[in-house]
């Protein structure tokens, strides 16, 4: 059975649904992403069990996530690989101050999960010292939301939107314009999504959006190279 894989923009909608503020439930959103009316998504092996549990809830409020559930959620994202041990290390050590304590009892909030998804996108290019510098300039600590420049999920949505538009570019448009220019233009197009930001604050967010999008594209190209190697030389291991 083919694995379910979501674009980052589809993941954004799923996160909003798990937060209890999307008009569609998670299973419906997964069904739309597959675009196969004959497939029973509810029983698809790629669908995490916690999504099935959420589906049975009568009251749809924000769903708190364990670290293992965040891993399952992250692995639904296209060309993304999450490991439980890595997430544990990030939370306990590498980005401890950024994530903070679980916000929903013993479970992590959707905003905290969004930060971990962003960290995973950055990790393929940047070290943790750089990642901390990048993200603390936007989010600071989740325990004090008053000094956040931008909401983590809104930031994730913004660069997911840019990536979706970049993916829609045809070959000829990329041939005659540098990819960076296309990304900059698409970043400018989401400016009105953040009307409360001053021009100087927007410039900070804009620059970070661009570097995250470049990191994701770089990660995708690297991942595709690994997959082609495995297809071309089955059974052989890559050396660094």
C-alpha positions, 0 to 999 in steps of 0.5 A: 500500500502506497504511503500517504504523503502530504505537502507542507501546506496540506500539513498546515491544514491538518495542524489547524484541524488538530487544533480544533479551528479548521472546518474539516476534520483530519480524516477528511483532509487526508482524503482530499490530499490523496485524491482517491475516492476509492481509498478508505483513508481511515484504515490506511496503514500510514494514518497515525492511530492518534488521528483515528482517536481524534476522529472519535472525539465528540468535542473537537478541541486542540489535541495534545501530542506526545513525542511519538505522535509528533514523529508519526505526524512529521513522517506524513510530510513529503520527503521528511524523516523523523526519529523519536530519539532525535525529537527527544534530544531536541526537546531535552537538549538542543532546543529546550529553551525554545520549546519549553515544557508541554503546554497541554498537561503532559502533551505538546501543543500544536504550536510546539509541534509546528516548531519541531517541524520547522526545526526538522526543515532547517536541520538538513542545512543548519546546525543547532546554534544557527537554528536557535539564533534563527528561531529565537528571533521569531518565537523566543520561549513558548512559555511567554507568548507576549514577546513572540514576533510571529506565531509558529504555526502561522510562520509554518503556513507562510513558508508552506504557501511559498513552497507551494507557489514555487512548486507551481512554477514552470520550467521556463520561468525558472530558466530565466529567473534565479530561484532566489528571485522567485522565492523573494517575490513569493515571500513578498506576496504573503506580506499582507498575511501579517498586517500587525508587523511593522516594516522592520519586523516584516523584514526580519520575518521575510528574511527568515522565510526565505532561508527556510524555503531555501533549506527545504528545497536543498533538503528535497534535492539532497533527499532525491539524490539519496533515493536515486542512489538507492534505486541505481545501486540497490543494496549499496550503502552511501559513504560520507 
